[in-house]
Amino acid sequence: MKITPVERMMFNVMKAIYESGIPMSFKGSMVLKACLMEAGFTDETRHTVDIDANWYSTGWPSKEQMEESIQNALRSNGINLNVKLYRMYGESRSAGFELSDSSSGEVLFTMDIDVNRPVVETRIYEIDKIQFRGSGILPMISDKLFVLSGDKIFRRIKDLLDLYYAAQIYTPDWQEVLRIMKANGKTPGSFDAFLNKKDELRHAYDKFRFEGDVYRPEFDNVYQTVFDYIATVLPRAN
């Protein structure tokens, strides 16, 4: 599986944060990419310029604490990036960070960090001798299934695509997926958009940008694969 130079840098940032002892774990597309690589998945997958993470602490970290902790972790590992918080976290809102080249000032990627959300299962990943702590695959599938169950899927078509990738390597206990969703305070929607608005989903998928020369799977194949994958949790037709 091809990893872009920016993605490799993102993995190195995740490694630096893990080794620093900052109370963070990672989730989302970068961790799914690690899952796929560990499983021997060799096809090209969508690229990303965003790291998703959780921050756990007994108190509520300030803007300065978060910026300085991450910046110091990068400097200690010789990573020449500047860290800037552009969105403070709040209720149902993640903290947003920009990581930019220290020489040119160009923003290379972003990092979204949820603070003190419900604890999820994590494990240590290792990719090309790069270690980091990341979410287990079940919580990731739970998050993506939740998005797929509502209208938010039109804005996050990447979650449909990620479930397509996950279907290639892992079949979960779907009742456990739903239990994790409930434990995180989420209730699945009706799946109306997924089941009844296929043309609108196709339009959103066609607009989704695949970076570089990554192969774009046919929408009908993606849709049918995901439909079959999640069939046991879809509402039964009357």
Backbone bond lengths (Angstrom), bond angles and torsions (degrees), N, CA, C in turn:
res aa  C-N    CA-C-N  psi(-1)  N-CA   C-N-CA  omega(-1)  CA-C   N-CA-C  phi
1 M - - - 1.469 - - 1.535 109.63 -
2 K 1.313 116.24 131.31 1.453 120.52 -178.87 1.521 111.10 -78.42
3 I 1.340 115.36 134.62 1.465 122.18 174.62 1.522 107.49 -116.30
4 T 1.316 117.99 128.40 1.456 120.82 -179.78 1.527 109.76 -72.45
5 P 1.343 117.33 159.79 1.472 119.60 176.26 1.532 112.53 -55.73
6 V 1.331 117.29 -37.70 1.464 119.80 179.15 1.526 110.36 -67.14
7 E 1.328 117.84 -41.64 1.466 120.54 177.88 1.521 111.35 -63.31
8 R 1.337 117.04 -38.48 1.466 118.95 176.70 1.522 110.18 -63.55
9 M 1.322 117.21 -39.84 1.457 120.30 176.59 1.530 110.46 -63.12
10 M 1.332 116.32 -39.44 1.463 120.62 178.76 1.525 110.63 -63.01
11 F 1.335 117.36 -41.81 1.468 119.99 176.23 1.531 110.56 -61.54
12 N 1.341 117.33 -39.19 1.463 120.39 178.49 1.530 111.67 -65.88
13 V 1.321 116.94 -36.14 1.469 120.56 175.12 1.523 109.86 -64.05
14 M 1.332 117.10 -43.82 1.473 120.89 178.46 1.526 110.36 -60.73
15 K 1.325 117.01 -40.76 1.468 122.12 177.72 1.523 110.48 -62.57
16 A 1.336 116.54 -46.18 1.470 120.64 -178.62 1.529 111.11 -61.60
17 I 1.319 117.15 -42.00 1.469 121.02 179.36 1.517 110.28 -66.44
18 Y 1.325 116.82 -41.36 1.472 120.79 178.56 1.528 110.57 -61.18
19 E 1.336 116.42 -46.53 1.463 120.29 -177.32 1.520 112.55 -70.50
20 S 1.329 117.22 -21.36 1.467 120.59 -178.15 1.523 112.69 -75.70
21 G 1.330 117.20 -18.63 1.454 120.10 -177.14 1.514 114.24 86.69
22 I 1.337 118.79 3.57 1.464 120.80 173.72 1.533 107.78 -58.04
23 P 1.337 118.58 136.32 1.478 120.43 -175.39 1.530 112.60 -75.00
24 M 1.321 115.50 66.92 1.458 121.27 -177.27 1.523 110.80 -128.77
25 S 1.313 115.49 149.98 1.462 122.61 167.72 1.518 107.02 -134.16
26 F 1.318 116.10 161.17 1.459 120.66 -173.52 1.519 110.89 -111.32
27 K 1.328 114.84 160.56 1.457 121.23 -178.09 1.524 107.52 -152.88
28 G 1.323 116.99 -173.29 1.457 120.40 173.30 1.516 114.05 79.32
29 S 1.321 115.20 -156.68 1.462 122.42 -167.71 1.526 113.94 -63.25
30 M 1.331 117.48 -36.48 1.459 119.16 -179.85 1.524 111.06 -67.32
31 V 1.325 116.72 -37.37 1.464 119.73 178.56 1.528 110.14 -72.73
32 L 1.329 117.52 -39.45 1.462 119.66 175.85 1.521 109.97 -60.03
33 K 1.323 117.17 -39.13 1.464 120.37 177.65 1.523 110.30 -60.31
34 A 1.336 116.89 -40.16 1.466 120.65 177.17 1.526 110.61 -64.60
35 C 1.340 117.63 -41.37 1.467 121.45 176.96 1.521 110.67 -59.08
36 L 1.320 117.01 -45.08 1.451 121.72 -179.17 1.522 111.33 -63.84
37 M 1.320 116.18 -41.69 1.460 120.12 -179.40 1.527 110.59 -66.50
38 E 1.328 116.74 -41.51 1.468 120.06 178.28 1.528 111.46 -62.01
39 A 1.338 115.91 -33.82 1.461 120.77 -178.42 1.523 112.43 -81.11
40 G 1.348 116.86 -1.25 1.453 120.32 178.63 1.515 114.30 83.37
41 F 1.326 116.41 16.75 1.468 120.70 178.69 1.515 108.38 -71.78
42 T 1.326 116.92 122.19 1.469 120.33 -172.69 1.522 113.79 -108.27
43 D 1.338 118.39 -12.74 1.459 119.84 -179.30 1.524 110.64 -65.94
44 E 1.303 115.21 154.94 1.465 121.08 176.74 1.529 109.58 -68.93
45 T 1.311 117.45 137.51 1.459 122.10 176.52 1.526 109.24 -119.81
46 R 1.318 115.26 166.16 1.460 119.08 -179.62 1.526 109.81 -60.14
47 H 1.330 115.89 145.23 1.456 121.03 176.74 1.529 109.60 -92.57
48 T 1.321 115.32 160.89 1.449 119.85 -177.61 1.524 109.97 -139.06
49 V 1.315 116.38 156.73 1.468 122.17 174.24 1.524 108.63 -127.67
50 D 1.345 115.06 38.78 1.461 119.94 -177.50 1.527 109.27 -145.65
51 I 1.320 116.21 132.49 1.464 123.01 173.14 1.522 107.67 -104.59
52 D 1.327 116.63 134.51 1.464 121.74 175.39 1.519 108.96 -111.70
53 A 1.333 116.29 138.59 1.459 119.33 -174.85 1.525 111.39 -149.80
54 N 1.336 114.63 164.18 1.466 123.29 170.58 1.517 108.54 -116.98
55 W 1.327 115.36 141.90 1.471 122.09 175.12 1.527 106.79 -118.50
56 Y 1.335 116.16 125.04 1.461 120.70 179.93 1.521 109.62 -119.09
57 S 1.319 116.59 128.59 1.458 120.69 175.98 1.524 109.28 -155.59
58 T 1.334 116.49 163.84 1.464 120.03 -178.83 1.527 111.46 -71.93
59 G 1.327 116.56 -28.81 1.459 120.46 177.81 1.518 110.77 -112.41
60 W 1.344 114.35 -164.99 1.460 120.36 -179.20 1.526 108.18 -112.70
61 P 1.339 117.06 107.92 1.466 120.37 -174.58 1.528 112.20 -65.02
62 S 1.325 114.79 144.22 1.465 119.92 177.28 1.519 109.81 -81.06
63 K 1.327 114.81 167.75 1.463 121.19 175.15 1.523 110.04 -54.92
64 E 1.331 116.22 -45.67 1.458 121.01 -177.03 1.536 111.33 -65.23
65 Q 1.345 116.61 -41.29 1.455 119.61 179.56 1.520 111.85 -61.15
66 M 1.319 115.99 -43.58 1.458 119.14 -178.00 1.526 111.29 -68.48
67 E 1.324 116.07 -47.39 1.466 119.86 179.91 1.527 111.35 -59.33
68 E 1.333 116.09 -49.57 1.465 120.35 -175.48 1.523 111.95 -66.39
69 S 1.340 116.79 -39.18 1.467 119.83 -179.53 1.520 110.71 -62.91
70 I 1.328 116.36 -46.30 1.460 119.60 -178.63 1.527 110.93 -69.47
71 Q 1.351 116.32 -41.95 1.468 119.85 179.66 1.524 111.02 -60.81
72 N 1.335 117.39 -43.76 1.472 120.95 -179.92 1.524 111.25 -64.52
73 A 1.337 116.90 -36.79 1.464 120.09 178.85 1.529 110.32 -63.60
74 L 1.329 116.65 -40.65 1.460 119.80 179.73 1.527 111.00 -68.29
75 R 1.324 116.78 -44.70 1.469 120.11 -179.57 1.523 111.10 -61.51
76 S 1.330 116.93 -38.99 1.468 120.70 -179.58 1.516 111.94 -64.37
77 N 1.325 116.49 -20.91 1.455 120.71 -179.62 1.528 112.87 -108.31
78 G 1.325 116.25 13.70 1.458 120.77 176.08 1.512 114.37 68.76
79 I 1.325 116.72 27.25 1.471 120.76 179.69 1.526 108.46 -97.06
80 N 1.312 117.15 114.44 1.466 122.22 -172.61 1.524 112.10 -89.19
81 L 1.306 114.62 68.05 1.455 121.51 176.91 1.519 109.29 -126.43
82 N 1.320 115.94 146.22 1.457 121.42 174.23 1.518 109.83 -98.47
83 V 1.312 116.48 139.28 1.466 122.89 -177.89 1.518 109.29 -108.83
84 K 1.323 116.43 127.81 1.464 120.92 179.24 1.522 109.99 -136.68
85 L 1.330 116.07 125.93 1.456 120.21 174.68 1.523 108.81 -82.18
86 Y 1.335 116.67 124.57 1.468 120.15 179.05 1.517 112.44 -112.45
87 R 1.351 116.37 -9.43 1.470 119.99 177.27 1.523 108.45 -145.02
88 M 1.341 116.12 119.71 1.462 120.28 179.91 1.523 109.02 -78.44
89 Y 1.330 115.03 146.77 1.456 118.88 179.36 1.530 111.15 -72.67
90 G 1.305 115.65 160.19 1.459 122.30 177.68 1.516 108.58 -163.12
91 E 1.296 117.06 -169.21 1.457 120.80 178.88 1.532 109.56 -62.48
92 S 1.323 115.66 122.81 1.468 122.36 -179.11 1.526 112.68 60.35
93 R 1.330 117.27 25.51 1.471 120.52 178.81 1.519 109.27 -139.04
94 S 1.314 116.11 130.42 1.461 121.03 178.80 1.519 110.67 -83.79
95 A 1.332 115.38 157.78 1.463 120.46 170.56 1.526 108.06 -76.91
96 G 1.327 116.93 138.56 1.457 120.96 -179.74 1.519 111.01 -114.01
97 F 1.328 116.41 131.35 1.465 121.69 -179.76 1.530 109.84 -124.29
98 E 1.312 115.13 143.78 1.461 121.65 170.55 1.519 108.31 -106.21
99 L 1.323 116.97 135.59 1.457 121.82 175.27 1.516 107.74 -115.79
100 S 1.314 115.66 118.37 1.460 121.24 -171.90 1.518 111.88 -122.90
101 D 1.321 115.48 154.59 1.461 121.92 176.62 1.523 109.23 -62.85
102 S 1.325 116.41 128.47 1.471 119.64 -174.52 1.518 112.70 -69.13
103 S 1.335 117.75 -19.51 1.470 120.66 179.36 1.514 111.88 -90.39
104 S 1.323 117.15 -51.72 1.461 120.95 -174.57 1.522 113.51 -89.38
105 G 1.326 116.59 -21.39 1.464 120.16 -175.81 1.516 113.43 80.79
106 E 1.331 117.86 0.73 1.471 121.22 -179.33 1.525 110.50 -68.75
107 V 1.332 116.43 130.60 1.462 120.76 175.84 1.523 107.94 -74.68
108 L 1.334 116.68 120.53 1.458 121.94 -176.70 1.521 112.39 -93.88
109 F 1.320 116.90 -35.78 1.456 121.21 177.39 1.524 109.28 -164.66
110 T 1.313 115.79 172.46 1.460 121.46 -179.02 1.528 109.72 -122.26
111 M 1.332 115.23 166.42 1.461 121.05 176.96 1.526 108.42 -138.65
112 D 1.332 115.90 126.58 1.458 122.15 176.78 1.522 108.25 -105.87
113 I 1.336 116.89 125.90 1.460 121.30 -175.40 1.525 109.95 -123.91
114 D 1.332 116.32 117.74 1.459 121.92 170.84 1.518 108.37 -82.34
115 V 1.329 116.71 138.44 1.469 121.09 -175.19 1.522 109.98 -113.08
116 N 1.341 114.50 125.07 1.472 123.31 174.63 1.530 113.11 53.48
117 R 1.321 116.02 40.90 1.462 120.82 170.81 1.530 108.74 -80.56
118 P 1.350 118.31 171.31 1.472 118.96 178.77 1.525 112.00 -53.36
119 V 1.324 116.06 139.89 1.458 122.16 -177.09 1.528 109.47 -69.03
120 V 1.319 116.07 137.14 1.467 121.09 177.55 1.532 109.05 -119.55
121 E 1.324 114.62 160.65 1.464 120.97 176.57 1.524 109.96 -62.10
122 T 1.334 116.02 134.29 1.465 120.72 177.31 1.523 109.70 -130.49
123 R 1.322 114.80 166.52 1.459 121.33 176.40 1.520 108.25 -153.70
124 I 1.329 116.52 168.90 1.456 121.69 178.22 1.533 109.26 -92.70
125 Y 1.315 115.82 128.74 1.465 122.52 175.53 1.520 108.62 -105.56
126 E 1.328 115.97 151.86 1.464 120.73 173.81 1.518 109.04 -137.82
127 I 1.321 115.95 118.78 1.456 123.74 179.66 1.523 108.04 -125.89
128 D 1.327 116.80 115.03 1.478 120.75 -179.94 1.531 111.22 50.31
129 K 1.337 116.08 47.47 1.474 123.94 178.39 1.529 113.10 67.66
130 I 1.326 116.50 13.83 1.462 121.09 175.10 1.527 107.74 -102.62
131 Q 1.320 116.94 116.33 1.453 121.65 -179.57 1.523 111.07 -104.34
132 F 1.335 115.62 145.60 1.456 120.95 173.22 1.519 108.11 -158.77
133 R 1.330 116.24 162.60 1.464 121.37 176.76 1.518 108.63 -96.05
134 G 1.330 115.43 127.03 1.457 119.55 -178.60 1.507 112.25 -137.81
135 S 1.299 114.89 165.02 1.457 122.33 177.83 1.521 110.54 -61.80
136 G 1.339 115.91 146.73 1.450 119.76 168.86 1.522 109.19 -66.56
137 I 1.319 116.71 164.89 1.456 119.71 -175.32 1.527 111.99 -69.73
138 L 1.332 119.32 -29.89 1.460 120.45 -178.75 1.530 112.89 -62.36
139 P 1.343 119.53 -48.26 1.468 118.22 176.94 1.526 113.06 -60.11
140 M 1.335 117.62 -34.37 1.462 119.88 178.55 1.526 110.75 -66.98
141 I 1.327 116.68 -44.36 1.462 119.97 177.95 1.519 110.00 -62.77
142 S 1.333 116.87 -38.77 1.466 120.91 178.28 1.523 111.21 -59.94
143 D 1.331 117.03 -45.65 1.469 120.91 179.72 1.527 111.09 -61.76
144 K 1.321 116.45 -42.44 1.465 120.06 -176.89 1.528 111.19 -73.12
145 L 1.323 117.07 -34.85 1.461 120.17 176.38 1.522 110.22 -65.46
146 F 1.327 116.83 -38.71 1.463 120.40 178.40 1.526 110.64 -60.52
147 V 1.323 117.21 -45.11 1.464 120.88 177.61 1.522 110.20 -61.21
148 L 1.331 116.58 -43.69 1.460 121.36 -178.24 1.528 112.08 -63.52
149 S 1.322 117.35 -25.64 1.470 121.12 -175.58 1.524 113.68 -77.72
150 G 1.330 117.22 -9.29 1.463 120.30 -177.30 1.518 112.76 -129.63
151 D 1.321 116.37 -174.30 1.466 121.46 -178.17 1.528 112.63 -72.66
152 K 1.317 117.17 -13.82 1.466 120.10 -179.90 1.530 111.49 -61.94
153 I 1.327 117.53 -18.15 1.454 120.82 -178.31 1.528 111.51 -60.61
154 F 1.337 117.65 -27.98 1.465 119.59 179.38 1.530 111.31 -64.96
155 R 1.337 117.08 -29.61 1.471 121.58 179.40 1.525 111.81 -93.03
156 R 1.335 116.16 -14.02 1.468 120.25 -177.85 1.524 109.91 -129.34
157 I 1.317 115.17 54.94 1.457 120.03 -178.47 1.525 110.98 -61.54
158 K 1.334 116.86 -19.24 1.466 120.52 177.70 1.528 111.16 -61.95
159 D 1.343 117.97 -26.00 1.466 119.57 178.91 1.527 111.15 -72.21
160 L 1.325 117.35 -33.49 1.465 120.82 172.46 1.531 109.27 -61.67
161 L 1.319 115.97 -44.95 1.459 120.92 -179.04 1.530 111.03 -65.31
162 D 1.329 116.78 -39.41 1.470 119.51 -179.97 1.529 111.74 -67.24
163 L 1.336 117.35 -34.65 1.463 119.10 174.60 1.532 110.64 -66.48
164 Y 1.310 116.73 -34.10 1.472 121.15 174.72 1.529 110.13 -61.28
165 Y 1.343 116.93 -44.32 1.459 120.26 177.80 1.530 110.69 -65.20
166 A 1.336 116.87 -45.06 1.465 121.02 -178.35 1.523 111.18 -59.98
167 A 1.333 116.27 -34.91 1.470 120.61 -179.09 1.528 111.99 -62.47
168 Q 1.320 117.21 -21.23 1.458 120.57 -178.69 1.527 112.32 -75.92
169 I 1.334 117.26 -19.54 1.472 118.83 -170.69 1.516 114.89 -126.42
170 Y 1.335 118.30 -16.55 1.474 117.71 -168.75 1.516 111.18 -154.27
171 T 1.328 116.16 131.00 1.459 121.76 173.79 1.525 108.44 -112.77
172 P 1.319 118.12 113.76 1.464 120.17 -174.20 1.525 112.60 -86.53
173 D 1.319 115.08 170.43 1.457 122.21 164.95 1.530 105.40 -80.68
174 W 1.326 116.93 106.25 1.460 119.94 -172.41 1.521 113.09 -66.51
175 Q 1.329 117.41 -27.25 1.468 119.37 175.76 1.522 110.42 -67.31
176 E 1.327 116.33 -34.87 1.461 119.97 175.91 1.521 110.65 -68.93
177 V 1.330 116.87 -37.47 1.464 120.88 175.88 1.528 110.21 -59.26
178 L 1.329 117.07 -45.03 1.470 121.13 179.18 1.517 111.35 -67.53
179 R 1.346 116.89 -35.03 1.474 119.59 178.11 1.527 110.33 -63.87
180 I 1.324 116.28 -42.55 1.466 120.65 178.77 1.526 110.25 -63.40
181 M 1.324 116.10 -41.15 1.454 120.06 178.40 1.530 110.57 -59.28
182 K 1.324 116.55 -46.13 1.460 121.08 179.57 1.514 111.35 -64.24
183 A 1.336 117.38 -40.90 1.459 121.74 179.49 1.521 111.55 -62.25
184 N 1.326 116.75 -26.60 1.467 121.81 177.93 1.525 112.41 -89.77
185 G 1.339 115.73 10.81 1.465 120.20 175.94 1.508 114.26 77.11
186 K 1.340 117.55 23.16 1.460 121.23 -177.70 1.521 109.90 -116.95
187 T 1.319 115.74 142.09 1.457 122.27 176.11 1.522 108.13 -118.61
188 P 1.332 118.22 126.82 1.468 118.63 -177.93 1.516 111.60 -62.41
189 G 1.341 115.31 148.31 1.449 120.63 177.90 1.516 110.96 -80.21
190 S 1.317 115.26 -162.81 1.464 121.75 -173.96 1.528 113.48 -86.50
191 F 1.338 117.27 -8.98 1.466 123.28 -174.72 1.536 111.48 64.04
192 D 1.328 116.84 20.15 1.464 120.10 -177.23 1.524 111.53 -60.50
193 A 1.329 117.32 -44.47 1.468 120.04 -179.18 1.518 110.64 -61.75
194 F 1.323 116.59 -45.42 1.461 120.80 -178.12 1.526 111.37 -65.38
195 L 1.314 117.14 -41.04 1.466 120.70 -174.43 1.524 113.70 -83.52
196 N 1.337 116.47 -33.71 1.466 119.07 -168.53 1.524 115.44 -118.87
197 K 1.326 118.07 -1.26 1.462 120.28 -177.94 1.526 109.99 -128.69
198 K 1.316 114.88 49.69 1.461 120.89 -174.75 1.525 111.65 -62.69
199 D 1.316 117.95 -37.49 1.462 120.13 -179.56 1.527 111.31 -65.00
200 E 1.333 116.53 -38.60 1.466 120.08 177.66 1.524 110.40 -67.93
201 L 1.327 116.58 -37.39 1.460 120.05 175.98 1.526 110.51 -64.24
202 R 1.319 115.99 -41.85 1.470 120.03 177.96 1.537 110.13 -58.91
203 H 1.333 115.93 -43.25 1.463 120.10 179.71 1.535 110.69 -61.50
204 A 1.337 116.80 -43.75 1.466 120.43 178.81 1.526 110.55 -64.52
205 Y 1.317 116.63 -38.96 1.463 120.96 179.45 1.531 110.52 -66.16
206 D 1.318 116.87 -43.06 1.465 120.32 -179.60 1.526 111.61 -63.39
207 K 1.328 116.84 -29.51 1.472 120.59 179.32 1.525 111.98 -81.43
208 F 1.341 117.17 -19.22 1.464 119.99 -177.00 1.523 109.78 -65.10
209 R 1.310 115.17 132.55 1.461 120.34 -174.79 1.523 111.08 -91.92
210 F 1.322 115.93 123.80 1.459 122.51 173.31 1.525 107.41 -95.59
211 E 1.337 116.53 117.69 1.463 120.20 -178.17 1.524 110.94 -70.15
212 G 1.325 115.77 146.51 1.454 120.96 176.03 1.524 111.91 66.18
213 D 1.327 114.70 -146.52 1.460 119.85 -177.39 1.530 111.69 -103.01
214 V 1.332 116.73 29.70 1.465 120.85 -178.61 1.525 110.16 -64.80
215 Y 1.323 115.30 135.04 1.463 120.93 179.25 1.525 109.87 -64.98
216 R 1.328 116.27 132.27 1.462 121.90 176.40 1.533 108.52 -97.76
217 P 1.334 118.30 108.67 1.472 119.00 178.10 1.520 110.42 -61.73
218 E 1.311 116.60 149.46 1.456 120.89 177.19 1.529 109.37 -61.94
219 F 1.325 115.29 136.72 1.462 119.16 -177.16 1.520 112.09 -56.70
220 D 1.328 117.95 -44.13 1.466 120.29 -177.41 1.533 111.09 -60.54
221 N 1.320 117.18 -35.58 1.461 120.94 177.67 1.532 110.39 -68.89
222 V 1.345 116.20 -44.41 1.464 120.80 178.08 1.524 109.93 -59.71
223 Y 1.313 115.86 -48.89 1.469 120.55 -176.91 1.523 111.24 -61.18
224 Q 1.334 117.23 -49.16 1.463 119.95 -176.45 1.518 111.46 -66.45
225 T 1.332 116.83 -37.86 1.464 120.82 178.29 1.520 110.63 -61.71
226 V 1.341 116.90 -45.63 1.460 120.76 -179.76 1.526 110.38 -69.10
227 F 1.337 117.08 -39.94 1.474 120.69 177.88 1.530 109.74 -56.84
228 D 1.319 117.43 -48.66 1.463 121.09 -179.70 1.531 110.95 -65.90
229 Y 1.321 116.12 -36.48 1.473 121.93 -177.13 1.525 111.31 -63.76
230 I 1.340 117.15 -42.87 1.467 121.20 -174.03 1.515 112.68 -102.48
231 A 1.333 117.65 11.47 1.469 121.69 -171.10 1.516 113.61 -52.09
232 T 1.334 116.91 -36.70 1.471 118.98 -174.91 1.529 113.18 -70.15
233 V 1.326 118.57 -16.50 1.470 120.00 179.83 1.520 112.10 -105.20
234 L 1.325 117.23 -2.30 1.469 119.31 177.44 1.521 110.73 -74.77
235 P 1.327 117.62 145.63 1.478 119.69 178.14 1.524 110.52 -61.73
236 R 1.307 114.98 141.84 1.464 120.14 179.25 1.524 110.20 -75.81
237 A 1.316 115.89 140.65 1.464 120.38 176.85 1.529 109.01 -71.01
238 N 1.337 116.57 140.84 1.460 121.12 179.47 1.544 110.01 -75.42
